[in-house]
Amino acid sequence: MSARRRASPGRTEQQSQDGGSAVTPAPGIGDVETSRDVTKLTQDAPRPRPSTKSPIGFNSNTQYKWRETRDSREEKTKCGCPEHGPEQRTTHGLPVIRLAALLRSGGIITMSCFVPVADEGNETCANCGTAASDSVKLRDCAACRLVKYCGVDCQRAHRKQHKKACKQRAAELKDEELYSQGLERPEGDFCLICTLPIPLPIDSHSVTTSCCTKRICNGCDLAVCRRGMKDCAFCRTPLPNNDADMLAMTLARVEKKDSEAINDLGQKYYHGGLGLQKDVQMAVELFTEAAELGSIDALYNLAIAYDLGEGVKQDKDKGVHFLTKAAMQGHVESRYNLGCDEGQKGNYDRAVRHLLISAKMGDKDSVENIFMMFKTGLATKEQYAEALRGYQDAVGEMKSRDRDEAMRFGIDRSG
């Protein structure tokens, strides 16, 4: 759609089948040769470029050494239970040994040193200490769920002491959700005939018809054509042979609140397709409606619109918000772009985590970016090896004889 990879709307049954591009195997560790210029990748500003990903990348001119952040597992092993040694027990980050030394030296211990954690067997209000009973109902802090309160007054009174720990835990919970969801591709990324995941980029390796807005891979499309079937491979509806009929079919699906049809119509308005006059503002309105109805692609299109300020006031934070929503539902390009965004901000550990997810879903550019980070000391060899293995496994799951044959015939809808 723009500088990020969706530069044009999903192709339909009238697309040309000229030209070809094959999915090349991922490079091996230590012998990768890539045509990408790392410096150029990191410094180029986003600009419209057909059928390519966002040039947002990593500032590799600054040679940071890879440095692991504090291992969260270490924090999890530090507790106050008898099974662990005293050097492992902590109270809000203060080892018990250090705490004892403070007490012996007359040090002052304030309540801010402690973060009361709800105990299922002995629940008390974090502020006043009131125990839970039939008459007193305690409620979790909605943001972190670390502590409980007997009422709003106690929560407000304890806010100053609890604020720092609350924000930290809330951020941890948000990250847990972000990196644990969207690990598999959504249902719409699978061919409805052979049921295999479609190679990336999807628009280059599949076709979507206006009659039912269902997507099938190039391999199945070729197989259907060879059998002499000229109707829709999925619903058997005769295919339109002009823009007017195709638009009429799309509008019929839009009236039925088909989210993918609404998103497709938005793409037509965005580029001025099917005889429609280009109207980017109308396109954004349609993307918004489609996203509300459940279209993941529409979320991604909204992210690009807000990032570039096309049809709406530019708001990069809102663009990241929509990317996050799409990525957590398995949208590969959104996950890739989140990784690029974190890399541009210098958050390399977060960038690698995003790119590992998209690499394991079959995104080659994610593997290449992790390799570049590995070469500049921003990622480990183990992380690159993990990305490479995951990518190769994902590509293997997408292969089929019909798809290989479509490749040999040069069927590629990226042009």
RAKA-V102223 format. One line per field, one symbol per residue. ss: DSSP state (A for helix, B for strand, O for the rest). phi: phi as a letter, one per 20 degrees, with the letter a starting at -180 (. if undefined). psi: psi as a letter, one per 40 degrees, with the letter a starting at -180 (. if undefined). A space follows every 10 residues. Layout:
# RAKA-V102223
ss = ???
phi = ???
psi = ???
This chain:
# RAKA-V102223
ss = OOOOOOOOOO OOOOOOOOOO OOOOOOOOOO OOOOOOOAAA AAAOOOOOOO OOOOOOOOOO OOOOOOOOOO OAAAAAAOOO OOOOOOOOOB BOOBBAAAAA AAAAOOOOOO AAAOOOOOOO OOOBOOOOOO BOOOOOOOBB OOOOOOOBBO OAAAAAAOAA AAAAAAAAAA AAAAAAAAAA OOOOOOAAAB OOOOOOBOOO OAAAOBBBOO OOOOBBBAAA AAAAAAOOOO BOOOOOOBOO OOAAAAAAAA AAAAAOOOAA AAAAAAAAAA AOOOOOOOOA AAAAAAAAAA AAOOOAAAAA AAAAAAAAOO OOOOOAAAAA AAAAAAAOOO OAAAAAAAAA AAAAOOOAAA AAAAAAAAAA OOOAAAAAAA AAAAAOOOOO AAAAAAAAAA AAAAAAAAOO AAAAAAAAOO OOOOO
phi = .bfeffebfg fdfeffdema bdfefffefn ceccefegff gedffgbgbf lbeffgbdff feeeefcffg ffffffeebd effefffefc clnegfffff ffffenfede fffdcfdgdg ebecffednf efbfeddecf fffdleccce affffffegf fegfffffff fffffgffed dmecffgfed ffeemefege fgfecbccef fcledcffff ffffffened egfedmfgff dbffffffff fffffemfff ffffffffff dmelneffbf ffgfffffff ffeoffgfff ffgffffemd nbffbfffff gfgfffffdn fffffgffff ffffenefff ffffffffff eoefffffff fffffenebe ffffffffff fffffffefb ffffffffem ebeef
psi = dadidgeiih iaeeiifiii hihiiiiihe fhhiehhddd dddhihihhh fiihehaige dhgiihhhih hdddddehae iddiideehi hfehiddddd ddddeeihhi deeighhhhd dghihedeeh iiadehhiii hdddfdiiie iddddddedd dedddddddd ddddddddee ifeiiideeh hedeeiihii iddeeiihid defihiiddd ddddddeehe ihddeehhii eidddddddd dddddefhdd dddddddddd efifeihhgd dddddddddd ddeehddddd dddddddefh eihhgddddd dddddddeee hddddddddd ddddeegddd ddddddddde eehddddddd dddddeeeii dddddddddd ddddddeeii ddddddddef hhfe.
